[in-house]
Amino acid sequence: MKILCVIPSRLNSTRLPRKALLPIQGKPMIQWTYENAARCSVLTDVIVATDSELIAEIVKTAGGKVAMTHPDLPTGSERVAAVVEDYPDVDIVVNLQGDEPFVHPHMLEELVAPYLNGESPEMTTLAYPLAEDKYHSPGSVKVITDLKSNAIYFSRSPIPYYRTSQIAPVYNHMGVYAFTRDFLLHYKSLSPSPLELTESLEQLRALEHGYKIRVCITQKQTLEINTPEEYALAQNFEFAL
C-alpha cells in the first residue's frame, strides 16, 4: 500500500502572518512539520505543497520534496488534490497541515491504521480527549462520534449539551486527514455546504454531502499554531520522539 503525505503550506495567514517561516526553537515551523512527518515509517513519501518560493527553499534545504501549486487554490484539501493528480499509483493520501509542527509520527500511524488493517473508509481524521477548560473555547474544534467511531458533527461550539448527568465522550479534533485517493479527487468537486460555511470547518462538507469520516483517537496532544499566543507557547513545547 502506497501512502503519500502532502503538507499544504501557504505564506499568507490571517491570524499569524507568514507563520510557516516563523522560527520555533531554532527551526522554521514548516521544517518541524516536514521532518516529523518524514519520521513516520508507514508513509511512502512526504511532499510539501506550496505557492511560496520561500517555503519551498526551506523544505529543500532540509532535504524535503516540494510541489508548487497555484496560489488561487482556496483550501488545503484542494492544494493536496492538485498534487495527488500527478501520483496515480498512490492508494491513501494524508493531508497534514503545515501548522502542526509537533505532530508525532505515531499519530500519523494511528490516522492510517484503518487502511493498514484492511478497512476502506472514505476518510479518517484524528482527535484526542477534550480538556475540560477547552469545552467552551471556539478555538478548540469539538467532534462527537457514533458508536462505530464515525463523526456525527464537528463544531466550535460546546457539544453535546449536557442536559443530564450522563457523560458522553467529546473529543478535540486535530486538522489532519487521510483519504482514499479516489475520494479525495471526488471531494474537491463537492460544493461548499451551509454548515461548512457557517462554522468555517471544511470537514463538514463531507458530512453534509452524506459521506462518513472515521475518527481515530490518539492519546497524545499536539500544539497547532494559529495565534500569537500559541506561537509563544511553542517556544517551550516539549516534543518527545
MIDREN-52143 format. One record per residue (C-alpha): residue number from 0; residue in one letter; z negated, y negated, x negated. Coordinates in Angstrom, 3 decimals. Example, Ala and Ser with C-alpha at 12.3 -4.5 7.8 and 13.67 -1.06 7.14 Angstrom:
2
<drenti n="0" res="A" Z="-7.800" Y="4.500" X="-12.300"/>
<drenti n="1" res="S" Z="-7.140" Y="1.060" X="-13.670"/>
***
This chain:
241
<drenti n="0" res="M" Z="0.000" Y="0.000" X="0.000"/>
<drenti n="1" res="K" Z="1.009" Y="-3.407" X="-1.357"/>
<drenti n="2" res="I" Z="-1.397" Y="-6.252" X="-0.612"/>
<drenti n="3" res="L" Z="-0.315" Y="-9.774" X="-1.522"/>
<drenti n="4" res="C" Z="-2.876" Y="-12.582" X="-1.625"/>
<drenti n="5" res="V" Z="-1.445" Y="-16.059" X="-1.086"/>
<drenti n="6" res="I" Z="-3.652" Y="-19.107" X="-1.650"/>
<drenti n="7" res="P" Z="-2.275" Y="-22.172" X="0.178"/>
<drenti n="8" res="S" Z="-3.382" Y="-25.367" X="-1.545"/>
<drenti n="9" res="R" Z="-2.270" Y="-28.925" X="-0.876"/>
<drenti n="10" res="L" Z="-3.211" Y="-32.099" X="-2.691"/>
<drenti n="11" res="N" Z="-3.865" Y="-34.301" X="0.327"/>
<drenti n="12" res="S" Z="-7.141" Y="-33.658" X="2.126"/>
<drenti n="13" res="T" Z="-8.627" Y="-35.955" X="4.766"/>
<drenti n="14" res="R" Z="-12.343" Y="-35.467" X="4.160"/>
<drenti n="15" res="L" Z="-12.269" Y="-34.860" X="0.419"/>
<drenti n="16" res="P" Z="-9.118" Y="-36.299" X="-1.225"/>
<drenti n="17" res="R" Z="-7.435" Y="-34.257" X="-3.980"/>
<drenti n="18" res="K" Z="-10.184" Y="-31.661" X="-3.701"/>
<drenti n="19" res="A" Z="-8.114" Y="-28.843" X="-5.228"/>
<drenti n="20" res="L" Z="-8.202" Y="-30.735" X="-8.526"/>
<drenti n="21" res="L" Z="-11.901" Y="-31.629" X="-8.469"/>
<drenti n="22" res="P" Z="-13.972" Y="-30.067" X="-11.262"/>
<drenti n="23" res="I" Z="-16.709" Y="-27.614" X="-10.288"/>
<drenti n="24" res="Q" Z="-18.993" Y="-26.578" X="-13.101"/>
<drenti n="25" res="G" Z="-16.247" Y="-27.374" X="-15.589"/>
<drenti n="26" res="K" Z="-13.205" Y="-25.885" X="-13.799"/>
<drenti n="27" res="P" Z="-10.867" Y="-27.277" X="-11.114"/>
<drenti n="28" res="M" Z="-11.565" Y="-25.917" X="-7.644"/>
<drenti n="29" res="I" Z="-8.177" Y="-24.202" X="-7.307"/>
<drenti n="30" res="Q" Z="-8.693" Y="-22.399" X="-10.617"/>
<drenti n="31" res="W" Z="-12.007" Y="-20.974" X="-9.367"/>
<drenti n="32" res="T" Z="-10.332" Y="-19.682" X="-6.200"/>
<drenti n="33" res="Y" Z="-7.388" Y="-18.150" X="-8.027"/>
<drenti n="34" res="E" Z="-9.475" Y="-16.451" X="-10.717"/>
<drenti n="35" res="N" Z="-11.946" Y="-14.943" X="-8.266"/>
<drenti n="36" res="A" Z="-9.133" Y="-13.564" X="-6.102"/>
<drenti n="37" res="A" Z="-7.412" Y="-12.153" X="-9.200"/>
<drenti n="38" res="R" Z="-10.574" Y="-10.147" X="-9.945"/>
<drenti n="39" res="C" Z="-10.124" Y="-8.127" X="-6.727"/>
<drenti n="40" res="S" Z="-8.765" Y="-4.732" X="-7.765"/>
<drenti n="41" res="V" Z="-7.218" Y="-3.835" X="-4.375"/>
<drenti n="42" res="L" Z="-4.817" Y="-6.796" X="-4.429"/>
<drenti n="43" res="T" Z="-1.339" Y="-6.081" X="-5.741"/>
<drenti n="44" res="D" Z="-0.686" Y="-9.712" X="-6.636"/>
<drenti n="45" res="V" Z="-2.079" Y="-13.239" X="-6.178"/>
<drenti n="46" res="I" Z="0.092" Y="-16.334" X="-5.732"/>
<drenti n="47" res="V" Z="-0.861" Y="-19.969" X="-5.138"/>
<drenti n="48" res="A" Z="1.406" Y="-21.701" X="-2.608"/>
<drenti n="49" res="T" Z="1.502" Y="-25.467" X="-3.068"/>
<drenti n="50" res="D" Z="3.647" Y="-28.575" X="-2.783"/>
<drenti n="51" res="S" Z="1.892" Y="-30.235" X="-5.731"/>
<drenti n="52" res="E" Z="3.065" Y="-30.060" X="-9.334"/>
<drenti n="53" res="L" Z="-0.465" Y="-30.989" X="-10.456"/>
<drenti n="54" res="I" Z="-1.964" Y="-27.948" X="-8.689"/>
<drenti n="55" res="A" Z="0.865" Y="-25.764" X="-9.962"/>
<drenti n="56" res="E" Z="0.225" Y="-26.813" X="-13.557"/>
<drenti n="57" res="I" Z="-3.488" Y="-25.939" X="-13.344"/>
<drenti n="58" res="V" Z="-2.720" Y="-22.475" X="-11.955"/>
<drenti n="59" res="K" Z="-0.013" Y="-21.768" X="-14.522"/>
<drenti n="60" res="T" Z="-2.294" Y="-22.875" X="-17.355"/>
<drenti n="61" res="A" Z="-4.886" Y="-20.394" X="-16.052"/>
<drenti n="62" res="G" Z="-2.238" Y="-17.641" X="-16.212"/>
<drenti n="63" res="G" Z="-1.533" Y="-17.573" X="-12.497"/>
<drenti n="64" res="K" Z="1.602" Y="-17.436" X="-10.361"/>
<drenti n="65" res="V" Z="2.813" Y="-20.320" X="-8.202"/>
<drenti n="66" res="A" Z="5.270" Y="-20.667" X="-5.326"/>
<drenti n="67" res="M" Z="6.366" Y="-24.204" X="-4.482"/>
<drenti n="68" res="T" Z="6.509" Y="-24.792" X="-0.716"/>
<drenti n="69" res="H" Z="7.823" Y="-27.609" X="1.463"/>
<drenti n="70" res="P" Z="5.344" Y="-30.499" X="1.920"/>
<drenti n="71" res="D" Z="6.085" Y="-30.746" X="5.650"/>
<drenti n="72" res="L" Z="4.679" Y="-27.303" X="6.496"/>
<drenti n="73" res="P" Z="1.812" Y="-28.130" X="8.896"/>
<drenti n="74" res="T" Z="-0.596" Y="-25.223" X="8.335"/>
<drenti n="75" res="G" Z="-1.818" Y="-22.918" X="5.616"/>
<drenti n="76" res="S" Z="-0.538" Y="-19.895" X="7.505"/>
<drenti n="77" res="E" Z="2.976" Y="-21.325" X="7.612"/>
<drenti n="78" res="R" Z="2.786" Y="-22.037" X="3.882"/>
<drenti n="79" res="V" Z="1.747" Y="-18.417" X="3.324"/>
<drenti n="80" res="A" Z="4.502" Y="-17.112" X="5.596"/>
<drenti n="81" res="A" Z="7.103" Y="-19.137" X="3.696"/>
<drenti n="82" res="V" Z="6.102" Y="-17.318" X="0.502"/>
<drenti n="83" res="V" Z="5.953" Y="-13.882" X="2.112"/>
<drenti n="84" res="E" Z="9.545" Y="-14.103" X="3.320"/>
<drenti n="85" res="D" Z="10.559" Y="-13.509" X="-0.302"/>
<drenti n="86" res="Y" Z="8.435" Y="-10.323" X="-0.556"/>
<drenti n="87" res="P" Z="9.928" Y="-7.804" X="1.908"/>
<drenti n="88" res="D" Z="8.130" Y="-4.834" X="0.307"/>
<drenti n="89" res="V" Z="4.628" Y="-6.190" X="0.966"/>
<drenti n="90" res="D" Z="2.544" Y="-4.404" X="3.618"/>
<drenti n="91" res="I" Z="-0.500" Y="-6.652" X="4.004"/>
<drenti n="92" res="V" Z="-0.893" Y="-10.378" X="3.339"/>
<drenti n="93" res="V" Z="-4.181" Y="-12.126" X="2.584"/>
<drenti n="94" res="N" Z="-4.422" Y="-15.843" X="3.368"/>
<drenti n="95" res="L" Z="-7.200" Y="-17.260" X="1.173"/>
<drenti n="96" res="Q" Z="-7.786" Y="-20.996" X="1.448"/>
<drenti n="97" res="G" Z="-7.874" Y="-22.911" X="-1.811"/>
<drenti n="98" res="D" Z="-11.226" Y="-24.492" X="-0.892"/>
<drenti n="99" res="E" Z="-13.053" Y="-21.145" X="-1.194"/>
<drenti n="100" res="P" Z="-13.832" Y="-21.334" X="-4.933"/>
<drenti n="101" res="F" Z="-16.780" Y="-18.954" X="-4.706"/>
<drenti n="102" res="V" Z="-15.101" Y="-16.164" X="-2.754"/>
<drenti n="103" res="H" Z="-16.301" Y="-12.854" X="-4.158"/>
<drenti n="104" res="P" Z="-13.777" Y="-10.104" X="-4.958"/>
<drenti n="105" res="H" Z="-15.819" Y="-7.665" X="-2.862"/>
<drenti n="106" res="M" Z="-15.372" Y="-9.937" X="0.168"/>
<drenti n="107" res="L" Z="-11.611" Y="-9.533" X="-0.099"/>
<drenti n="108" res="E" Z="-12.071" Y="-5.763" X="-0.280"/>
<drenti n="109" res="E" Z="-14.089" Y="-5.941" X="2.955"/>
<drenti n="110" res="L" Z="-11.363" Y="-8.075" X="4.539"/>
<drenti n="111" res="V" Z="-8.641" Y="-5.469" X="3.955"/>
<drenti n="112" res="A" Z="-10.856" Y="-2.388" X="4.397"/>
<drenti n="113" res="P" Z="-9.465" Y="-1.559" X="7.885"/>
<drenti n="114" res="Y" Z="-5.949" Y="-1.296" X="6.435"/>
<drenti n="115" res="L" Z="-7.124" Y="0.765" X="3.472"/>
<drenti n="116" res="N" Z="-8.877" Y="3.070" X="5.959"/>
<drenti n="117" res="G" Z="-5.632" Y="3.750" X="7.816"/>
<drenti n="118" res="E" Z="-6.008" Y="1.270" X="10.670"/>
<drenti n="119" res="S" Z="-3.426" Y="-1.383" X="11.508"/>
<drenti n="120" res="P" Z="-4.974" Y="-4.417" X="13.237"/>
<drenti n="121" res="E" Z="-2.596" Y="-7.331" X="13.565"/>
<drenti n="122" res="M" Z="-5.000" Y="-9.478" X="11.604"/>
<drenti n="123" res="T" Z="-8.523" Y="-9.434" X="10.193"/>
<drenti n="124" res="T" Z="-10.989" Y="-12.096" X="9.131"/>
<drenti n="125" res="L" Z="-14.432" Y="-12.375" X="7.552"/>
<drenti n="126" res="A" Z="-17.777" Y="-13.552" X="8.904"/>
<drenti n="127" res="Y" Z="-21.421" Y="-13.324" X="7.895"/>
<drenti n="128" res="P" Z="-24.685" Y="-13.632" X="9.873"/>
<drenti n="129" res="L" Z="-25.153" Y="-17.211" X="11.048"/>
<drenti n="130" res="A" Z="-28.160" Y="-19.074" X="9.676"/>
<drenti n="131" res="E" Z="-30.383" Y="-20.426" X="12.443"/>
<drenti n="132" res="D" Z="-30.082" Y="-24.023" X="11.216"/>
<drenti n="133" res="K" Z="-26.277" Y="-23.822" X="11.461"/>
<drenti n="134" res="Y" Z="-26.170" Y="-22.882" X="15.155"/>
<drenti n="135" res="H" Z="-25.674" Y="-26.477" X="16.359"/>
<drenti n="136" res="S" Z="-23.548" Y="-27.645" X="13.417"/>
<drenti n="137" res="P" Z="-19.871" Y="-28.296" X="14.240"/>
<drenti n="138" res="G" Z="-19.136" Y="-27.763" X="10.555"/>
<drenti n="139" res="S" Z="-20.061" Y="-24.084" X="10.909"/>
<drenti n="140" res="V" Z="-17.468" Y="-22.215" X="12.944"/>
<drenti n="141" res="K" Z="-19.132" Y="-19.595" X="15.093"/>
<drenti n="142" res="V" Z="-17.492" Y="-16.325" X="16.141"/>
<drenti n="143" res="I" Z="-18.623" Y="-13.744" X="18.686"/>
<drenti n="144" res="T" Z="-17.097" Y="-10.276" X="18.965"/>
<drenti n="145" res="D" Z="-16.657" Y="-7.430" X="21.388"/>
<drenti n="146" res="L" Z="-18.218" Y="-4.019" X="20.807"/>
<drenti n="147" res="K" Z="-15.250" Y="-2.977" X="18.672"/>
<drenti n="148" res="S" Z="-15.650" Y="-5.954" X="16.302"/>
<drenti n="149" res="N" Z="-12.665" Y="-7.839" X="17.700"/>
<drenti n="150" res="A" Z="-13.112" Y="-11.588" X="18.058"/>
<drenti n="151" res="I" Z="-13.801" Y="-12.864" X="21.573"/>
<drenti n="152" res="Y" Z="-13.955" Y="-16.539" X="20.633"/>
<drenti n="153" res="F" Z="-14.322" Y="-18.965" X="17.736"/>
<drenti n="154" res="S" Z="-15.975" Y="-22.330" X="18.285"/>
<drenti n="155" res="R" Z="-17.504" Y="-25.321" X="16.571"/>
<drenti n="156" res="S" Z="-19.955" Y="-25.471" X="19.465"/>
<drenti n="157" res="P" Z="-23.049" Y="-23.239" X="19.648"/>
<drenti n="158" res="I" Z="-22.049" Y="-19.895" X="21.207"/>
<drenti n="159" res="P" Z="-23.263" Y="-17.909" X="23.042"/>
<drenti n="160" res="Y" Z="-25.603" Y="-19.854" X="25.302"/>
<drenti n="161" res="Y" Z="-28.955" Y="-18.044" X="25.283"/>
<drenti n="162" res="R" Z="-29.918" Y="-18.034" X="28.957"/>
<drenti n="163" res="T" Z="-32.374" Y="-15.136" X="28.471"/>
<drenti n="164" res="S" Z="-34.452" Y="-13.724" X="25.633"/>
<drenti n="165" res="Q" Z="-31.727" Y="-11.168" X="24.914"/>
<drenti n="166" res="I" Z="-30.354" Y="-11.720" X="21.410"/>
<drenti n="167" res="A" Z="-26.589" Y="-11.315" X="20.993"/>
<drenti n="168" res="P" Z="-25.104" Y="-11.449" X="17.483"/>
<drenti n="169" res="V" Z="-23.243" Y="-14.569" X="16.402"/>
<drenti n="170" res="Y" Z="-21.570" Y="-14.947" X="13.032"/>
<drenti n="171" res="N" Z="-20.497" Y="-17.726" X="10.691"/>
<drenti n="172" res="H" Z="-16.725" Y="-17.487" X="10.350"/>
<drenti n="173" res="M" Z="-15.021" Y="-17.718" X="6.970"/>
<drenti n="174" res="G" Z="-11.491" Y="-19.125" X="6.863"/>
<drenti n="175" res="V" Z="-9.889" Y="-16.156" X="5.165"/>
<drenti n="176" res="Y" Z="-7.460" Y="-13.786" X="6.904"/>
<drenti n="177" res="A" Z="-5.378" Y="-10.683" X="6.364"/>
<drenti n="178" res="F" Z="-2.242" Y="-9.868" X="8.361"/>
<drenti n="179" res="T" Z="0.330" Y="-7.164" X="8.538"/>
<drenti n="180" res="R" Z="3.437" Y="-8.779" X="7.088"/>
<drenti n="181" res="D" Z="5.371" Y="-8.353" X="10.335"/>
<drenti n="182" res="F" Z="2.659" Y="-10.012" X="12.402"/>
<drenti n="183" res="L" Z="2.311" Y="-12.946" X="10.023"/>
<drenti n="184" res="L" Z="6.025" Y="-13.684" X="10.277"/>
<drenti n="185" res="H" Z="5.722" Y="-13.454" X="14.074"/>
<drenti n="186" res="Y" Z="2.521" Y="-15.523" X="14.145"/>
<drenti n="187" res="K" Z="4.209" Y="-18.541" X="12.567"/>
<drenti n="188" res="S" Z="6.638" Y="-18.641" X="15.511"/>
<drenti n="189" res="L" Z="3.882" Y="-18.837" X="18.132"/>
<drenti n="190" res="S" Z="3.491" Y="-22.218" X="19.780"/>
<drenti n="191" res="P" Z="0.257" Y="-24.181" X="19.238"/>
<drenti n="192" res="S" Z="-2.189" Y="-23.432" X="22.035"/>
<drenti n="193" res="P" Z="-4.595" Y="-25.589" X="24.095"/>
<drenti n="194" res="L" Z="-7.861" Y="-24.189" X="22.711"/>
<drenti n="195" res="E" Z="-6.494" Y="-24.290" X="19.171"/>
<drenti n="196" res="L" Z="-5.692" Y="-27.987" X="19.547"/>
<drenti n="197" res="T" Z="-8.995" Y="-28.739" X="21.294"/>
<drenti n="198" res="E" Z="-11.222" Y="-27.090" X="18.683"/>
<drenti n="199" res="S" Z="-8.846" Y="-27.685" X="15.742"/>
<drenti n="200" res="L" Z="-9.109" Y="-23.990" X="14.876"/>
<drenti n="201" res="E" Z="-5.793" Y="-22.369" X="14.041"/>
<drenti n="202" res="Q" Z="-7.015" Y="-18.798" X="14.599"/>
<drenti n="203" res="L" Z="-7.448" Y="-19.465" X="18.334"/>
<drenti n="204" res="R" Z="-3.650" Y="-19.483" X="18.595"/>
<drenti n="205" res="A" Z="-3.590" Y="-15.712" X="18.060"/>
<drenti n="206" res="L" Z="-6.262" Y="-15.086" X="20.708"/>
<drenti n="207" res="E" Z="-4.638" Y="-17.367" X="23.276"/>
<drenti n="208" res="H" Z="-1.320" Y="-15.580" X="22.830"/>
<drenti n="209" res="G" Z="-3.035" Y="-12.257" X="23.540"/>
<drenti n="210" res="Y" Z="-3.443" Y="-10.814" X="20.038"/>
<drenti n="211" res="K" Z="-6.611" Y="-9.382" X="18.514"/>
<drenti n="212" res="I" Z="-8.444" Y="-10.392" X="15.356"/>
<drenti n="213" res="R" Z="-10.719" Y="-7.814" X="13.735"/>
<drenti n="214" res="V" Z="-13.874" Y="-9.446" X="12.383"/>
<drenti n="215" res="C" Z="-15.151" Y="-7.801" X="9.195"/>
<drenti n="216" res="I" Z="-18.786" Y="-8.564" X="8.460"/>
<drenti n="217" res="T" Z="-19.897" Y="-9.386" X="4.944"/>
<drenti n="218" res="Q" Z="-23.482" Y="-9.923" X="3.856"/>
<drenti n="219" res="K" Z="-22.546" Y="-12.303" X="1.061"/>
<drenti n="220" res="Q" Z="-22.318" Y="-16.019" X="1.695"/>
<drenti n="221" res="T" Z="-19.977" Y="-18.457" X="0.039"/>
<drenti n="222" res="L" Z="-19.593" Y="-22.220" X="-0.036"/>
<drenti n="223" res="E" Z="-16.396" Y="-23.586" X="1.486"/>
<drenti n="224" res="I" Z="-15.866" Y="-27.138" X="0.290"/>
<drenti n="225" res="N" Z="-14.653" Y="-29.707" X="2.791"/>
<drenti n="226" res="T" Z="-17.006" Y="-32.660" X="2.352"/>
<drenti n="227" res="P" Z="-18.530" Y="-34.710" X="-0.481"/>
<drenti n="228" res="E" Z="-21.897" Y="-33.143" X="0.356"/>
<drenti n="229" res="E" Z="-20.532" Y="-29.612" X="-0.060"/>
<drenti n="230" res="Y" Z="-18.824" Y="-30.644" X="-3.271"/>
<drenti n="231" res="A" Z="-22.164" Y="-31.870" X="-4.637"/>
<drenti n="232" res="L" Z="-23.803" Y="-28.544" X="-3.714"/>
<drenti n="233" res="A" Z="-21.015" Y="-26.669" X="-5.521"/>
<drenti n="234" res="Q" Z="-22.111" Y="-28.064" X="-8.870"/>
<drenti n="235" res="N" Z="-25.238" Y="-25.909" X="-8.746"/>
<drenti n="236" res="F" Z="-23.952" Y="-22.973" X="-6.683"/>
<drenti n="237" res="E" Z="-24.717" Y="-19.644" X="-8.341"/>
<drenti n="238" res="F" Z="-21.762" Y="-17.271" X="-8.349"/>
<drenti n="239" res="A" Z="-22.509" Y="-13.645" X="-9.227"/>
<drenti n="240" res="L" Z="-19.696" Y="-11.282" X="-10.166"/>
***
